[in-house]
């Protein structure tokens, strides 16, 4: 990856983490296009997996992709 690409993904990773933190604090589901992708418990599990470096379930990957995040680029090897 070139340096601008790394910066782009770092920004997107920060955006994702801050969005998850806000939803976690509000105990709110993640709704995209009028559809709940993850409920508050799923959001808590996803935050934990990101912090600990674990891989994502198919449901979590699908939710992140539908929300507009490129999972393989943001978290290589997961």
C-alpha positions as CSV (number, residue, x, y, z in Angstrom):
1,X,0.0,0.0,0.0
2,X,1.1,3.5,-0.7
3,X,1.2,6.1,2.0
4,X,-2.1,7.9,0.9
5,X,-3.9,4.6,0.9
6,X,-2.7,3.8,4.4
7,X,-3.9,7.3,5.6
8,X,-7.3,6.7,3.9
9,X,-7.8,3.4,5.7
10,X,-6.7,4.8,9.0
11,X,-9.3,7.6,8.7
12,X,-12.0,5.1,7.8
13,X,-11.0,2.8,10.7
14,X,-11.2,5.8,13.1
15,X,-14.6,6.7,11.6
16,X,-15.9,3.2,12.1
17,X,-14.6,3.0,15.7
18,X,-16.1,6.4,16.6
19,X,-19.4,5.4,15.1
20,X,-19.4,2.1,17.0
21,X,-18.5,4.0,20.2
22,X,-21.4,6.4,19.8
23,X,-23.9,3.6,19.1
24,X,-22.5,1.7,22.1
25,X,-22.8,4.7,24.4
26,X,-26.4,5.4,23.2
27,X,-27.3,1.7,23.3
28,X,-28.7,2.0,19.9
29,X,-28.9,-0.4,16.9
30,X,-26.8,0.4,13.8
31,X,-29.4,1.3,11.1
32,X,-28.4,1.8,7.5
33,X,-30.9,2.6,4.8
34,X,-33.8,2.0,7.2
35,X,-32.6,-1.5,8.2
36,X,-31.0,-2.5,11.5
37,X,-27.7,-4.2,10.7
38,X,-26.5,-4.8,14.2
39,X,-28.2,-4.6,17.6
40,X,-26.5,-3.1,20.6
41,X,-25.2,-6.5,21.8
42,X,-23.7,-7.2,18.4
43,X,-22.0,-3.7,18.4
44,X,-20.4,-4.5,21.8
45,X,-19.1,-7.8,20.5
46,X,-17.8,-6.2,17.3
47,X,-16.0,-3.5,19.3
48,X,-14.4,-6.2,21.5
49,X,-13.3,-8.2,18.4
50,X,-11.7,-5.1,16.8
51,X,-9.8,-4.3,20.1
52,X,-8.6,-7.8,20.6
53,X,-7.8,-8.5,16.9
54,X,-10.2,-11.4,16.4
55,X,-11.8,-12.2,13.0
56,X,-15.4,-11.2,12.1
57,X,-18.4,-13.4,11.6
58,X,-20.1,-13.5,8.3
59,X,-22.9,-11.4,9.7
60,X,-20.5,-8.7,11.0
61,X,-18.6,-8.6,7.7
62,X,-21.9,-8.2,5.8
63,X,-23.1,-5.4,8.1
64,X,-19.8,-3.6,7.7
65,X,-19.8,-4.0,4.0
66,X,-23.4,-2.8,3.7
67,X,-22.5,0.2,5.8
68,X,-19.9,1.1,3.2
69,X,-16.7,-0.1,4.9
70,X,-14.1,-2.2,3.0
71,X,-13.4,-4.8,5.7
72,X,-10.4,-6.5,4.0
73,X,-8.7,-3.1,3.6
74,X,-9.5,-1.8,7.0
75,X,-8.5,-4.9,8.9
76,X,-6.2,-7.0,6.7
77,X,-5.9,-10.7,7.7
78,X,-9.2,-10.9,9.6
